[in-house]
Amino acid sequence: MRSAVAIRHVAFEDLDAFAPALAACGYKVSYRDAPIDDLAGGDLAGCDLLVTLGGPIGAYEEDRYPFLKAEIAAIEKRLKTGKPVLGLCLGAQLMARALGAKVYPAGFKEIGWSGISLSAAGRASPLARLAPGTRVLHWHGDTFDLPSGATHLASTPRTPNQAFAVGGHGLALQFHLEVTAAGLERWLVGHAVEIGTTPRVTVPRLRADAAKFAGETVPQGRAVLDAWLDGVNG
C-alpha cells in the first residue's frame, strides 16, 4: 500500500472527500497536526504522497507559528527531489513559499462558491475534469505570486494565481475541491468569527450554496485528484 501523509493545521479542515478517494487509489492516509506534531521527521520525506491542507493563518507567519519553518522545508525538499506534493489553500501558499515566491494579504476575502478560469495549461491538466462553470469553494484572504518555473493553471477575476503545477509531481490549488456539504458544517462553526466580520458572507448563504453546488463539485474534484495521481504514479 502507498502511504499518504496529510498535514492538518486545524482539526476541521481535513481531507474530507479526498480521504476515501485516496483510499480507493491504494493510499493509506495518516495525519500530522502541524501545531503539535514533529514536521521534521523522516516520514514527511519518505511517504509516497504529502498533502498540506488549509488553515486560517498566513504562510509568512513563522514568528507566530514556528512549525511553518519545518513544514516549508519539508515541502521544498520534496519538490526539489520530484516527490509528490498536493497543496490545498494554505497548502498551496506554503508550496509557493517553498519555491521562493511571495505570499501576502490580498486586501480582501474571497469566501464562497464561485467559478474559476483555466489557462491553456490548465485545460490540458487534471483540472480539465472540472466542467465549465463548476463552482468551487474559495476561502482565503491571502494570495501569492506565481513561483519561478511553475505552470499557471487557474485564476478568478480578483485572484490571478489560483492554481499551479510543478512538473508532474506538484499541484497547488488555492481553492477547495475536497469539501462536502456535511464537512462544511464544521467550517461554519470553526470560522464563525471570520464569517461574522466579512461583508456579504453569511452562514445561511454558505450553507445554501453548498447544498446547491457541492454535490457536483465533489465528484469532479475526485476526478481531478484521480487524474493527477494517475500521472504521479505513471
N, C-alpha and C positions, 0 to 999 in steps of 0.2 A: 504493500500500500504506500502511496505517496504521502508525504507529510506537508501540511499547510499550517503555518503559524499566523494568527491574526493579532495585531497589536490594537488593543482597545483602550481608548482614552477616558471614556465614561461608560458605565455599565449598560446604559440603554441604547447606545449606538454600537450595535454588533453586526454580524454578518447577515442576520435576518434571512431573507430568501436565498442569499448566496450560500448559506450553510448546507442545505440539502442539495443544492446544485453541485457544490464541491464534493460532497459525499458520493453523489451519483457518478462523478468523474473519477472516483477512486482515491480521493484525498481523505486522510484522517486529520481533522481540524482540532487544534488546540489554541487557547487564547493566552496572551500575556497582557496583564493590566499595567499599562505604562507607568502610572504613578508609583507603583509599589513593587513591580517585578523587575528582575535583572534583564536589562536590554543589551547588555554587553556580552552575554553568554554565547556559546558556540551554536546553540540551536537556531538562532536567527540567521547565522551564516550557513548552516548546514541543511536547513529544511528545503524541501523542493519548491515551495511557494511561500512568499511573505506577503501578507496583506496588511496594510496600515489603514486604519479606519478613521472616522470623523471625530470631531470634538469641538468644544466651544472656546478653544484657546488659540493663540497665534503661533504659527510655525517659527516665529522670530523671538519668542519669549523665553529663551533659555535661562535668563536671570531669575524668572519666577518659577520656571519648571525645568530644573536641571536635567531631567531624564531625556529631554529633547536632544541633547548633545549625543547621547549614546544611540538614540533612535535614528537621527540623521546619519551618523557614522555607519550604522548597520545598513541603511538603505544605500548609501554611497558605495559601500564595499560591494554589495550585491549587484548594483547596476554596472559597476566597473568590471565585474567578473562575469557578466552575462547571465546572472541568476534571476529568475522571475520575481518581479515585484508588481503588485497591484495597489494603487493608492486611491482612496475614496475621500473626497472633500479635503479635510485637514491632511489626510494621507497624500493626496495629490500635491498639496502645497509643500509638504515635507520632501516629496520627491524633487520638486522644483528647487528647493533649498539645497538638497544633497547634490544637485547638478550645478550649483553655483548661481542660480537665478535669485532675483529679489522677490520676496513675499511681503506684502504691505496692506494696510487697510484700504479698502476700495472707496470709502467715503459714503457708502450706502449699504443696506442689507438687501440681498436677493434671496427672498424666502417665499416658497410656494411652488406650485406645479405649473411649469410652462415649457415651451419647446426649446430645442437647440438647433443651430445651423451647422451642418457638417461641411468641412473643407473638402477639396477634391481628394486629399489623402484620407480624410475621414470616411468618405463614401467608398473608399477601397479598403477600409479597415473593418474589424469586427463591429464597429458602431453602425455599419450599414444594415445590421439586423434590426435597427430601430426604424419603424415605418415613418414616413414623412408626417410631420405634425404630432408625433408622440410627445406627450408631456411628461417630463421627468421632474423629480423633486430637487429643488435648489434650496440650500440653507447655508449661506456664507456671508460674511462681511469683509473678508479679505480677498485679495486676488494676487496674481503672480505674473512675472514676466516669463515669456517662453524661454526655457533653457537652451543654451547653445547646443546645436546638434540634435535637438528633439524635433519631432514631427508634429506640427499643429493639426489637431483633428476636429475641434468644435468650438463654437462661440455662441454667445447670446448678444443682443443689441447693446447691453450695458457692460458685458464682460467679454472682452475679446478672446481670452485664453480660458477655455472651459475643459479642454482635454488635450493630452499629448501622448505620444508614444516614444519610447526609447528602444530603437531597434525592434526586435520581435519579442523582447523579454520584459519590457517595462510599459505599463499602461496606467496613466494618471487621469482620473475623472473627478472634476470638482463637483459634479452633480451626483445624485444618488439614483442608482438603478435597483438597489437591493431592498428598499424599504417597502414593506407591505402596509396595507391599511391598518391591520391589527398592530403591527410593530410601531407604527407612527403614534399610537396612543401613548406609548411610553415617552416619546419625544414631547408630546403636548404637555406632559407634566414636568419633565426634566428641563425643558426650555421655556417654562411658564413666564419667567421674568423677561426674557428676550422677546417673546411674543407680545407680552403686555406693553413693551416700550417701543415696538416697531410699528409705525403708522401703517394702517390698512392691512395689517396681518392680525388675524383672529383665530382662536381655536375652532369655532364653528366653520369658518371658511376653509381652514386647512383640512378639517375632518371631512367636510362635504366634497372637497376636491379629491381627496384620497379615495373616497368611495367611488368617484367617477372615473379616476384615471389609473389608480394603482393596479387594478385588475388587468389592464392592457400593458402597462409598463413593466410589471414584474416578469412575465414570461418573455418579453422581448429582452429585458436585462439578462435573463438567464441565457438566452440565445447569444447575446454579446459575450458573456463570460465563457460559454462553451466554445465559441469560435476562437476566442483568444487563447484558451487553454489548448485547443487543437493545434494552434500554431506553436505554442510554447513546447508542447510535448512531441511535436513532429509527427 
